[in-house]
Amino acid sequence: MSYSLAYEFPDLAAHFDRLSKSDQEFAAQLASYYAVDARITSLSGTDAGVLLSDLADQRLRLKESLFRQLLEK
């Protein structure tokens, strides 16, 4: 299951769009978030446990950072 930030924060969807076009740092973080999310979504097998946990933590840190930036800008 993919975690779209626009779906999770519908009231901020326009801000995601605006900042992803006007702020290179934000756009890079957003791209990283979706890359990590895609890796999580594609994981399977018994060796995925540790990697999945690490990626989920990374995705959470990116989401929190992006959310803070949205509130500040």
C-alpha positions as CSV (number, residue, x, y, z in Angstrom):
1,M,0.0,0.0,0.0
2,S,1.4,3.3,-1.1
3,Y,1.2,6.3,1.3
4,S,0.4,9.4,-0.8
5,L,1.0,12.5,1.2
6,A,-1.7,14.4,-0.7
7,Y,-4.1,11.7,0.4
8,E,-2.9,11.7,4.0
9,F,-2.9,15.5,4.2
10,P,-5.7,16.6,1.7
11,D,-5.9,20.1,3.1
12,L,-2.2,20.6,2.3
13,A,-2.2,19.1,-1.2
14,A,-2.0,22.4,-3.0
15,H,1.1,23.3,-0.8
16,F,2.8,20.0,-1.8
17,D,2.2,20.9,-5.4
18,R,3.4,24.5,-5.1
19,L,6.5,23.7,-3.0
20,S,7.5,20.8,-5.2
21,K,7.7,23.2,-8.1
22,S,9.3,26.2,-6.3
23,D,11.5,24.7,-3.7
24,Q,14.3,22.4,-4.9
25,E,15.1,21.0,-1.4
26,F,11.5,20.2,-0.7
27,A,11.1,18.6,-4.2
28,A,14.2,16.4,-3.5
29,Q,12.9,15.3,-0.1
30,L,9.5,14.6,-1.6
31,A,11.1,12.5,-4.4
32,S,13.1,10.7,-1.7
33,Y,9.9,10.0,0.3
34,Y,8.2,8.5,-2.7
35,A,11.3,6.4,-3.6
36,V,11.4,5.0,-0.1
37,D,7.7,4.4,-0.2
38,A,8.0,2.5,-3.5
39,R,10.8,0.3,-2.1
40,I,8.6,-0.5,0.9
41,T,5.7,-1.4,-1.3
42,S,7.8,-3.7,-3.5
43,L,9.5,-5.6,-0.6
44,S,8.6,-9.3,0.0
45,G,10.2,-12.4,1.4
46,T,11.7,-13.3,4.7
47,D,14.8,-11.1,4.4
48,A,12.7,-8.0,4.1
49,G,12.0,-7.6,7.8
50,V,15.0,-5.5,8.9
51,L,15.1,-3.5,5.7
52,L,11.4,-2.9,5.9
53,S,11.7,-1.5,9.4
54,D,14.6,0.7,8.4
55,L,12.8,2.0,5.3
56,A,9.6,2.6,7.3
57,D,11.6,4.7,9.8
58,Q,13.2,6.6,7.0
59,R,9.8,7.3,5.4
60,L,8.5,8.6,8.7
61,R,11.4,10.9,9.2
62,L,11.0,12.3,5.6
63,K,7.2,12.7,6.1
64,E,7.7,14.6,9.4
65,S,10.3,16.9,7.7
66,L,8.1,17.6,4.8
67,F,5.1,18.3,7.0
68,R,7.2,20.8,9.1
69,Q,8.4,22.5,5.9
70,L,4.8,22.8,4.7
71,L,3.7,24.5,7.9
72,E,6.7,26.9,7.8
73,K,6.4,28.0,4.2
